[in-house]
């Protein structure tokens, strides 16, 4: 198997095409990477900025250059000695009339060849389309609908919305209101107010995004149709690896991955699987995860425990909070289930009712079922279990027993809990198995929406710990804990990716390290917060918890040379408030609540622009030290390092869309010769990427040892075949260079906190 030594993640679209990437190849080779890692390349919804809303998994996006453009890039990459890794989306496609397979289903209903491709509950009779700005009858009374002729047949239109009609149902004469109503009722779909998406959808969504529909990839025919072009590219040698998006959304991830492995042979496969706590990757035929757990481990070991304790005390005094993240998360789960994922909750209740009817001796009503299902979902601490038709894994049984015990403390019906728990653990009917499949798909959606998109914006204590899959109540890691993680990683997924930034991280890598710095210097952040709360106008109109959040966020992205920080911070503040879902929401924004916070964000940035506080300067400098340490750890620890576009220099961004801002690749090509932090990070990244490329076998085999050698000073040693590489670093500042050090270069020797030494 050909494995990468270092990957480079590129976000296509928004001006970045295959031709653009082809022009970057000389720079990337010089950087030392081995493989391009491309965001989705297949045709997506019109105007898509990311490509995960695929409308045709077998057509390469024309705006990127189409099939010809991709083949040209792939061949050019091979000529430069680079592999190509594709990010693919097996779980869902766009729920849109643009989707040709779905369009065929809309026109022909269950008679469509593609009716079974989509995860649709046809037991409801018609596929609900919550796409109208008002109820159907209201729009009908307003005269909003008309029949037009599209290239593929007749369509019912409401402004720009065009929904295919069953050809035989269209009246020959001009339809009046009654005939339009009859026409609508004759379709396999039913148009309705978009607000019904909250609790009345009839398709499986991606999380709570109604515009993405689940695919029945577990069906062999669907599997083949979804991967036809991917297999063509693999067979032609045009791609050298795959990254799979949201594997936990699939009905049976293990079966899917085994089928994919059988088809692809020894091609490397990585999965977007969020591991939490001490969770191990299941025994699947993959190289590993994309590496969120590695990023969290680095941040945790670099976080100062004593400093965090002081920060915690100051935060609680300033905000009056007495909560912890676990309680915040549990509350968020309950709210998300009754709002954003209410449709999924109703679907589970419906499936449980069908399972109860198929069983004997069970009498449970929908309210008892709702209570039991809610309790089990709220108690579930991870993304999912992996019960399937085979022998259950012991770790899944142990986890499920703990979840059931926790859930049983709450509901009023032990019988309902016992019944629902049995459906998941030991289903004995087809209806019970259907419930188990859906339940396991919903747990991941719930933890993602409640943790990453709700609780992490409410619990503002230490934002460096509020990452994908993280446990903010356990934000630190001692020497022994990190050593155990490194050893486990080497034993269980030595070929897994190690990311520090991605398109989905909540903060980019250097923004996160500035936040880690406040645990090293909590008194500096306390002063920043207190001064901002007193000096910056409008502070009294913003709650202390959110002021604490905004001070961290501005510190994370501060750039003396930027002139748009106020707007960026205000844009992020708007997102943060709506994601927190306290008073204002995406679907129902409250301007009088948002405006004072947005104004204060702008004022805070302007205040720092006039005179950057000394405390901020100190934290920024410590963040630079920690950023260089983070780079060295990523490249030396077990796993395959992954660089997010532009992160070879200082990368200070907040969550999407801030972290998808355009990259100035011309600047990146020059910066390695410059002074300052950007130049040092670029040189360090290049030196380590080249080292990984030149000593690939060593890093695959070398066992890790981690130790503390003094206050703020640590070593990470890798040893194999009589050779030893030792990384020494100091989290407080520069280290003295030794004669045999291979890094840094002479120009950086006086300021670098890291040293690499071959024995």
N, C-alpha and C positions, 0 to 999 in steps of 0.2 A: 504494500500500500504506500503510495506517495503521500506524505504528510507535509503540511506547511511548516515553516519555521517561524514566520511572523506574518499575520494577515493585516490588510488595510481595508477598513470599512468605508465604502463610498455610497453616498446618498444620491441616487439618480433623480432626474426630473428637475424642474425649476431651473432650466438652463444647462444642466449637466447631462450630456448625452453620451452615447458610446464613442462618438468622435472626440468629445472632450476628454474622456478617460484615456483614449488611445494616445492623445497628446501628452498625458501625464506619465506615461510608462517610463521614459528615461529617468525622470525624477524619482519615481517609486523604486526603480532598480537601484539607483544611487543611495536611496534611504536604507536599503537592505531588506526590504520585504520579499516574501516568496509568493504571496497569493493576493489577488484582488478579491474582495468580499463585497459583492454587489447587492444593493437593495432590490426588491422585486422588479423584474424586467418585463413582465407580461402585461398585456393591454388592460388598463384600469379605467375607472370612470373618468369622464371628461373633466379636466382640471385637477385631477388627483395630484397631490404634492408628495405622496409617499409610495403609492403603488400597492398597498395592501388591500385595496378595494378592487380586486381583479374582476374584470367582466369576461375575459376570454383567456383561460389558462393555456391555450395553444397558439396564441398569436403574440409575438413579441411587439411591444409598444411601438407603433409607427413614429411617434414624436421623439423617441430615443434613437431612432435609426433603423428600426425593424430588424427582420431576420438578417438581412445583408450586413447591416451595421454591426450587429452583435458578432456575427461570424468574423468580420474584419477585426474587431477588437480582440476576440478570442485567439485568432491566429497571430496577431501582433503581440499579444501577451506571451504566447508560447515562444515566439522569436526572441523575446527578452528574457526567457527563462521563468516566466511567471505563470502560476495557475489561476483559475477563475472559480470562485465559489459563489453559487447562486442562493439567494434567500427566497424560499418558496412558501406558499400559503395553502396547505392542504385542508385547512379547517373550514374556510368560508370563501364566498365570492360576493360581489355587490348585489344587493337586493334592489335592482333597478331595471327599468325597461331597456336600458342599454345592454344588459347582459343577454346575449343571444340565446343561451339555454333557457334562462328564465322567461325571456320574451316568448319562446315557443310554448312554455308551460302556461303563460298568461293567455295565449291565443287558443290553445287546444286542451287545457286542463289536464286531467288524468290520462287523456289519450296521447299526450305528448311523449316522445321518446325520452325526454329528460325529467318527466314527472317524479321519478324515483331518485333522481340525482340530488334533489334538495331535501333537507330535513323539514318537511311540512307535515302538520297534523291535519290530514284530510278528514278526520272524524268530525271536524267542525262543519264540514260541508263545503265551504268556500274559503279560499285564501284571502285573508284580510290584508288590505293595502292601506295602511294609515298614512296617506299622502296628501290629504285635502286640508285646506286651511279652515274648514268648517264642516259640520256634518253633511252627508251626501244630499239630504233633502233640502237643506238650506242652500247649498250651492245650486241644486236643481232649480229651486224657486228663483234664484238670482239669474238664471239663464246662462250659467257658467259653462255648460257642456255643449260640445258639438262633435259631430262625426267627421273625420277627415280620412284621406287615403294616404297611407305611408307606402314606402317601397315594398314592404312585405305584406300589405293588406290594410284593412280598415282599422282605425284607432279611435278611441274615445278621448277627447281632449278637454282639459281645463287649463287654459293658458298654455304654458310650455309643457305641461304634463301630458304625455301621450301613452295610453294603455291599450295594448292590442286587443281586438275584439274577435270573438269566434265568428268566422266568416259567414256561416249560415244563419247567424242571429241578427244580422244587420237588415233593417227594413229598407225596402226599395224607395218608399216615399220619404219625404222630409219628416223626421220624427217630431212629435209634440212632446209635452212634458210626460204624459202617461206612457208614450212609447219609449222615451228615454229611460224611464223607470223600469219598464219591462225588459228593455235591452240590458240594463245593468243587472237585473235579477237573473238573466239568462247566462251570465258569464261564470267562469270557474273562480272568479275573484270578486271581492266586494270592497269598493272604495269607501273610506271612512275618514273621520277627523284624525289628524296626526296625533292628537293628544291621547287617542286610544292605544298608542304604542306602549303606554305605561303598563297596561294590564291585560291587553286583549290580542296580542299578536298570535298568529297560528304557525309561525316558523321559528326554528331555533336561531337565535341571534348570536353574534359575537359580543359577549358581555351584554351591555344594554344598548348596543348600537343597532337599531332596527334596520339601518341601511346595509347591513352585512348579514347574509343568510348562510346557515350551516350546510355543509355538504355531507352526504352520506358516503364518505370515503371508505367506510368499512365494506361497502358493496364492491365486489371485484370489478364489475363493469365501470362503476364510477371511478374507481382507483385508476383503471387503465385510461379512461377518458381524460381525467385530470392531469395525468403525468405523460401524456403521449409525446408532447414536444420536449419535455425534460429528458425522457429516455432517448429521443432522437439526438439531442445535444450530447448526452453522455456517451452514446454509442459512437458518435462521430469524434469523440475526444475533444470536444469544445469546452467542456466543463470538467473540473477536477474535484468538486466537492459541493455539498448541499448544506444549507442551514434551514431548519424547519421551524416555521412560525407556530407558536401556541399549540404545542403537541398535546397539552392537557385538555384541549377542547374536543379531541377526537373521541369517538365512542369506545374504541379499544386501542390505545396508543401502542401497546406491545405488539399486537397482531399487525398493525399497520407498519411498524418499523421492521418487523421480521420480513414482511412481504416486500418492502422497499429494499432491504438488504439483499434478499434473494435476487431481485431484479438488477441491482446496481453492482453486485459483486463487491470488490474491495475499495470502492469509492468512499472517501471519508464523509461522515454524516455528523452534524452537530444539531442539537435541539434546543429550542427556547423552552427550557424547563426550569422553573424557579424552585430551587431547593431552599428550605427554611430550617432554622435550628440545626440539629445534627442529622437531618434527613439525608439518606444516601440515594444516589441515582439508581433506579431499578436496573436489573440485569437485562439491558436492551443492547442490540447490536449497533451501537453508535460510539463515536469517539468521545463524546461527553457533551456537556452543556455549553452555552455561549458564555458563561462565566460570571453571572451576577454574584454568585456566592464568593468568588475570588475577590471581586472588588470590595465586597462588604468586609471580608476578612482583613484586607489591607487597611481599610479605614479603621476598623476596630483595634487592631494592634498598634496603630499610630495614635489612637486617642488616649489621652492621659486620664487615668481613673480618678485621681485626687482632684484634678482640675474640673472634671465633669461633675463631681460631687458638689464643688463650690458653685459651679454654674447652675446646677439643679436648685440649690438653695436660693440663689439670687432670683432665678426665674419664678420660683414659687412665691417668694416674697413680693416680687413685682406684679405678678398676675393673680395671686390668690388661689392658684390651682392646687388641688390636693389629689388629683387623679394620676394614674399611670397610663401607659400606652395600652395595656391589655384591656382596661376598662373602657378607654376611649374607643378601641377597636370593636369591642362587643356592642357598645351603643351604636356605633356606625353601622355594623352589620345589620342590626335590627331595623334601623332606619332605611338602609339601602334595600333590604328585602321588601319593605312595604312601599317603596317608591320606585327607584330605578329598576329593580329586578322583580317588581310585583308580577309581571307577566310570567316570569320563570317560576315564581312561587305558585301561581295559579295552575300552571302546567303540571307541576309536581303534585299538587293536591288532586288534580284530575286523574293523573296516572295512578296515584295511590288509591283513589276510589275504585278505579277499574281493577286494580290488584285485589282490593278487599272483596269485590263482587266475585272474583274468580276463586277466592279462598273460602274455606268452610269454617264456620264458628266464629267469624269476625264481624263485629258490629261497631263501626266507628264512623262518626259523622264528619263532614268536611271541616268543621271548626276544630275538633280534636286533632284531625290530621294536620291542619294548618299549624296548630300549636306544637305538635310533635316535630314536624318538618323544620319549622323555624328554630326550635331548640337544638336540633341536631346540626343544622347549618351554622348556627352561631357558635356552637361548641367546637366546630371543626377547625383545627389550627393551621392547616396546610392548604395546598392547592387541590389535592385530591388523593383518593385511594385508587388502586388498580385491580379491583375485583373483576374477574372475567369468568369465562366458562371453565377455566382450568382450576388447579389446586391453588387456593389463596396463599399469598405470601404471608409468613408469620408476622412481619412488620405491619402489614395492613390489618391483620386480625387484632394485634395488640393496640394499634392506634384506634381502631373502630371501637373496641371495648372501652377504651378510655373516653372516647367521645360520647358513647351511650351513657356511661356512668355520669359524666358531667351534665349531659342534657337532661337526664332523669331527675335532676335536682329541681327542675323548674316547672314542667307541665303538671296539669291537674289529672292527666290520664296516663297512668303507667301502661295501660293496655295499648294506647296509641303509640307510645314510644317503643314498646316491645315489638309491635307489629311493623312499624316503619323500619326499625333497626334490622329486623329480620329480612325485610325486602332487600336491603343492601347487602347484608352478610350472606344469606342463604336463600336466594329467590327460588321458588319451586314451581312457578308458572311463567308463561310467556309475559304476562302482564307485570309480574313482579320483576322480571329481568329488565323490562323496558323502563320501569321506575329506577332501578339501580343504575342503568346507563345514564339516564338523564340527571339523576342526583349527582353522580360523579362529575358530570360536565358542569353543573351549576356551582359546585364548591369553589372551583377556580375563579369563576366569574365573580363570585361574592367576595372572596378574599382580595381580588384585584381592585374591585370597585370600592370596597370598604376600607382596605388598608392603604393602597397607593393613591386613591383618588378621593378619599374622605378623611380618615383619621390622620394621615400624614400631613394634612393641611390644618388640622385642629391642634395637634399635639406639637407645639412649636419649640420645645425645650432645647433641642440640639439637632438642627436640620441635617447635619452630616450623617446621622443615623437613620434618617427617614428615607431609605432607599428601597428599591424593588426587592421584596422578600425579606427585608431586614426586620430585626426585633429591637426597636428603639429602647426598650427597657433593659436590653443587654448590649450596650453600645461599645463595650471595651472587651479586650482579649489579652490575657497575660501571655508570658513567654511560652509556658507549657501548652496553653490552648492553641496558640498559633503553630507551634511545632507539631502538635497532633493533627491540625488541619493540613499542614504541608505534607506530612507523611501519608495521611489518608488520601490526599489528592494524587500523590505519586503512585499509590497502590491501586486506586479505583478509577481515576480518569486522568492519567498522565498526558493524554492527547486532547483534553478539553481545552476550550478557549479561555483565555484570561483577559477579560476586558476591564477597563477602568472608566471608560465613557462609552455610551451607545446612543442611538436615537431614542431610547426609552428610559435611560437613567434620569433620575429626578434632578440631579445637578451634574454638570460635567466634572471631570476628574480634578482639575485645579480649583474649581469653585468649591468642591467638596473638601479639598485639603485646607483651604482658607477657613472653612468651618471647623475642621478638625483642630486647627490652630487655636480656636477660642477655648478648647479644653486645656491647652498648654498655657494660655495666658488669660484665664477667666476674668481677672481684674481689669484687663484692657477692654474686654467686651462689655463688662459692667459699666465702665466709664462711657463707652460709646453710646450705650442704650440710655443711660441717665442723662447725658448731655443732649442727645437728640430729643428726649422726652421733655426737656426743659427749654431748650433753645430754639428748636424748629417750630414755627407757627403751625397751629392746627393739631398738635399732638393730643390735646385733651379730647378731640373729637374722634380719636381712634383708640380702640381698646388696647390695653397694655400687652395682651397676648399677641395681637397682630403687629403692634409696634416692634415687639421682640422679633417677630418673623421678618419684618421688613428690614430691620437693621442687619440681620444675618444675610438676607438676600442681597442687599446692596453691597455689603462687604464681599460676598461671593463673586460678584461680577465687576467690581470696581476696576476701572481702567482710566488712567489720567488722560489718555489720548482720545477717548470716546466722547462724542457729543450727544449721544442718544440714550444715556443711562436712565435719565428720568422717565422717558417714555417706555423703555424696556421694563423698568421696575413697576411702573403703573400698569402696563399690560399684564405683567405677571401677577400683580396684586389682584386685578380683576379676576383672573383665572383662579387664584388661590382662594378667594372668598367664595366663588361659586362652587368650586370643588369641595370646600369645607361644608357647604350646605347648612349653614347655621340659620341665615335669614334670607340671603339672596341666592338665586339658582340660575343655571343656564337657561332653563325653560321659563323662569319667572324672575328676571333681575329686578332688584330694588335699588333704584338710582340714588335715593336719599341715604341709603346705607353705604353704597359703594363710593360715592363722590368724595366724602371727606378722606377716606383712606387713599384714594387715587391722588387727590391733591397733596396729601402729606408725603406720599411716595415721591412725587415730583419735587416737593420742597426739600425733602431730605437729600436727594441727589444734588439739587442746586446748592444746598448748604455745604456739602462735602466738596463740590466743585470750586467753591470760593476759597475754602480752606480745609484741606483734608486733615482730620484730627490725627494727632500723633499716635493715639491708640490704634487707629486704623492702619497707619503705616507700619507699626510694630507687628500687627497681626498679618498683614500682607507679606511682610518679610519672612515671618515664620511659615506662612503658607507656601512660599517659594521653596524653602528648605524641605518641607514635607512633600511637596510635589516631586522634587528630584528623587527623594527616597522612594516614593510610590512608583516612579518609572523603573528604578533599579529593581525593586521587589517584583514588579510585574514580569520583567524579563528574566529574572534569575529563578523565581519560584517554579515548581512543577506546572506544566500546562503550556499552551501555545499562546504567546502574547498577541493581542489584537489591538490595533491602533484605530481609533475613530478619526474620520477625516478632519484634518487640521489640528489634532491633539498632539502632534509632535512638537508644537510650541505651546505657550500658555493658552489654556482653554477654559475660559470662565463664562459659563452659560448656565441658565436655569432650564427648567423642563420644557418640553416641546410646546410651542414652536421655537422658543428662543435657541434651543440647541441645534436647530436646522438652518441657521443663518448661513448665507453664502460664504464659501471658503475662498480666500485669495491665494490660489496655488502659486502664482508668480512670486508672491511674497515668501511663501514657504520655501521656495527653491533658493532664495537669497539668504534667509535668516541664519542658517548654520554658520555663516561667517561673521555674524554680528556679535557685539557684546551684550551683556544683560541676560536676564532670565530666559527669554525666548531663545537666544542663541545657545545658552548652556543646555536647555532642555532638548533642543534640536540635535545638538552634537551628542548628547548622552543617548538619545533615542537611536540615532544613526549608528553609534558605536555598538550598542547592545543588539540592535537588529542584525548587524553584520556578524557579531559574535555568535548569535543564535544560528545564523545561516551557515557559518563556517564550522561550527562545532555542534551540529544538529544531533549526531549520535550521542554525544556526551550528555546533552540535556535530556534526551529521552531516557537514559539509563541511570543518571546520577541521583543518588539518594540525598534528601535534604536534611540538614541539621540547623536548628535555629537556637540562638542563645543571646543572653544579655551580658555585656562585658563592662558596663559602667552606667552612670547616670545618663540616660538618653542614648546610650550607645549599644548597638546590637550587631550580630553577625549572622549571615545566612550562608552556609557552606553546602556546596554540591560536590559529591565525590563519586567517581566510577573509574574502573580500569587503571588504577594507579594515578589518576589525575584528580586535582581538587581545585575548584573555583570558590573563592571566598569573597562575599560581599560584606563590607563593613560600612555601617552608616551611623550618623549622629543626628537625632531629630532636633537638636538645638542649634546646629550651625556647622561650619566647615570642619573638615578633618585634615590632619596633616598627611601629605602624600608620602608613600614609601617608594623605595627604589624599584621594586618589581611590579608596582601597580600598572595595569594596562589602561586605567582610566582614573582621573580625567587627563585631558591634554594639559600642557604647561600653562596655557592661558586661563584654565579654570581651576588649577590646583589650589589656589588660595581661597576659593569661595565654595567649592563643592562639598556637600555633606556625605558623599558616597565614594568608596574606593573599591576597585575590583582587583583581585590578586590571584594569579595562577600559581599553584604549587606543583 
